[in-house]
Every structure is written in C-alpha cells, then in structure tokens.
C-alpha cells in the first residue's frame, strides 16, 4: 500500500484503513515445490499489510516483502516456521512503502546475517521519503482513528455520508491497526536494504535460482520484480494491487512497460503486492489497459493545449470504474482517489515533459 509522501498522509487516512494484523487475516498457499504465497485479507484501503512470497531453498529461505506492522510480519514468520526450520537468508523489499518494509526488523532480530535486498532507488527513497512519511503517519494515526470511531457511532463514513458495508469493515479496523502501529513506533528500528542492485540481481541458492529484476520507474522509482524461473512464479510488489491499483507518484508510461515485461515472463502464478493470488495474466492486462487509457486521454488533452484541470474533467474512465466498483460507494472512492486522480495527474505531467519517465541506465547485473 502506498505511503507516497507526507502531504498525502492526512487525506488518505481520511478515506481508508486496513484490517487489523490479527491471526486469520492471511492464507498460506503452496504454489510450487518449495514456493508459498502468503496472501493477506485486509480490505483494500490506505494501510494494508503486504502479501509475501516464501521461497524455500536447499539450506535457507528467501522472503519477498515484510509487512506494515511487526505483529503482521510475525504472522508471516510463524507461517515460515510451520513450513521449514531453515533460516531466512534474504528478504527482498519490492519498494519503499512502509507496508512492505517496516517489518524488516523482525527478520533482523530473528536471523543473524540476514540480508535485505532492494533496487538502488528504493534504498534512496527509504531515506529521503520513508522517514518523514513514517513520522507523519505515526502522528496522524491515533487522531484519525478516534475520528472514525465518532463517525461510525453515528452510522457515518469517512466523508460523513452513511456507511456502506465495505467501508464499515475498513473503518472498523483502522482503530486496531493504528493503535498497533503507534504502540510499535517507540521500538521501531529502521532496517535498510544492505544489498542493492540496479537492473538485475540473481540469487543462486543451491539448486534454486531467484531472479530479481528492475524494469524501470513504474509504480515507484525502484520496483523490484521477483521471478522464480523453475516454478514460473512472479511477485510484482505494487505493480499489481487488486481490485484497484495504487497510482500515487507513479510513472504511468514506465508502469505500462514494466507490466509488459512481467507478462513477457509468462508466469503461471502472480503474487501481487495486495489482493488475491492470480493464476493468469487477466488482471495484469486489465491494469495495463487502464493505464493506457489514462495515458492516451491525457496526452490528447495536452496535445491540444488543454490544462491539467481539463484532463481531470475529461479523463473519467467511468466505464472502468463501473466494472471495478459497481455501485459500491467505498470502491468508487478508492478508484477515484487512489488510481484515477493520481494517474491522470502523473500522465499529464509526462505528456508535457518529453521522456520524463523513460530514462534508463545500462544493465548492471549482479550475482549472489
């Protein structure tokens, strides 16, 4: 779940919350020999705990992504312990948002010598953006949770209109997760990636190969895609979030290209950053089409000299919103606030700035 920057924190806490990181809020599914997906069931909202991928190798374990709270990461660690006694050797963070990295501390405390892997932009963004974003989230969480309790006591949602069921589930859970996050804050210890790569890094763990790729700026500047070639399983981080993508501070053109690159791998299983396990590329193609529609619509507005306000007014994707959200008030809010608005703004900026999202350095593969 995106924690894009400090100025978004208050707004997004108003419109969403995640399910509490309690037992029963995750499923562990074996997707190939020695490969397991940990799928969270948090309602789609601002503070979700991320999915994880567990890869059991000959003598150790590789994990993709930690969670937003240490409590939720301990749930994943418990799942690992039920699968294998082998130690975790690598944790791969797909990007800088706290719901994918804050639980790193659990692995650092549990496994001496564990290494944390990320694309080089992710490490830089954790320092430049993550620290301030975390501070703002901690300070805002409890007051907003109290506000939600007051509104729900009156049968109202975050926008002071009548609650709908999915919104009720999200707002009911924000109190628990906010208090959990705030309670953990005094003992939080930043645990940064200590193995960074540019375009590609290959982990050789006995008979198993794990390929970590960067396809350029996409959902964030440093999205790592983790590919298990023998199992044909891919973990995408927030390149894919279901049922609604998160587009804050994204790179729309680069995101489309990254999804094309993921699809070219021809995975048989896709583990998204949030949302259900995917056994085909149908949702990937849907997200790509949504992004392409935004890019084409905003480019047409920019080409004729229209303003950003014009683009916001004209590029509505109402047909897509109806397919995604139906008549659900909460999903419609999420669609407009988390995907449509941010993606239109970014696509318009890209249309006005030639090549603004396409610069790449030459590949520098690494091997460990």
C-alpha positions, 0 to 999 in steps of 0.5 A: 500500500502506498505511503507516497509522501507526507502531504498525502498522509492526512487525506488518505487516512481520511478515506481508508484503513486496513484490517487489523494484523490479527491471526486469520487475516492471511492464507498460506498457499503452496504454489510450487515445490518449495514456493508459498504465497502468503496472501493477506485479507485486509480490505483494500484501503490506505494501510494494508499489510503486504502479501509475501512470497516464501521461497524455500531453498536447499539450506535457507529461505528467501522472503519477498516483502515484510509487512506494515506492522511487526505483529503482521510480519510475525504472522508471516514468520510463524507461517515460515516456521510451520513450513521449514526450520531453515533460516531466512537468508534474504528478504527482498523489499519490492519498494519503499512503502512502509507496508512492505518494509517496516517489518524488516526488523523482525527478520533482523532480530530473528536471523543473524546475517540476514540480508535485505535486498532492494533496487538502488532507488528504493534504498534512496527513497527509504531515506529521503521519503520513508522517514518523514512519511513514517513520522507523519503517519505515526502522528496522524494515526491515533487522531484519525482513528478516534475520528472514525470511531465518532463517525461510525457511532453515528452510522457515518463514513469517512466523508460523513455520508452513511456507511456502506458495508465495505467501508464499515469493515475498513473503518472498523479496523483502522482503530486496531491497526493504528493503535498497533502501529503507534504502540510499535513506533517507540521500538521501531528500528529502521532496517535498510536494504544492505544489498542493492542492485540496479537492473538485475540481481540473481540469487543462486541458492543451491539448486534454486535460482531467484531472479530479481529484476528492475524494469524501470520507474513504474509504480515507484522509482525502484520496483523490484520484480521477483521471478522464480524461473523453475516454478514460473512464479512472479511477485510484482510488489505494487505493480499489481494491487487488486481490485484497484491499483495504487497510482500515487507518484507513479510513472504511468508510461514506465508502469505500462512497460514494466507490466509488459515485461512481467507478462513477457515472463509468462508466469503461471502464478502472480503474487501481487503486492495486495489482493488475491493470488492470480493464476493468469495474466487477466488482471495484469492486462486489465491494469495495463489497459487502464493505464493506457487509457489514462495515458492516451486521454491525457496526452490528447488533452495536452496535445491540444493545449488543454490544462491539467484541470481539463484532463481531470474533467475529461479523463473519467474512465467511468466505464472502468470504474463501473466494472471495478466498483459497481455501485459500491460507494467505498470502491468508487472512492478508492478508484477515484482517489487512489488510481484515477486522480493520481494517474491522470495527474502523473500522465499529464505531467509526462505528456508535457515533459518529453521522456520524463519517465523513460530514462534508463541506465545500462544493465548492471547485473549482479550475482549472489 
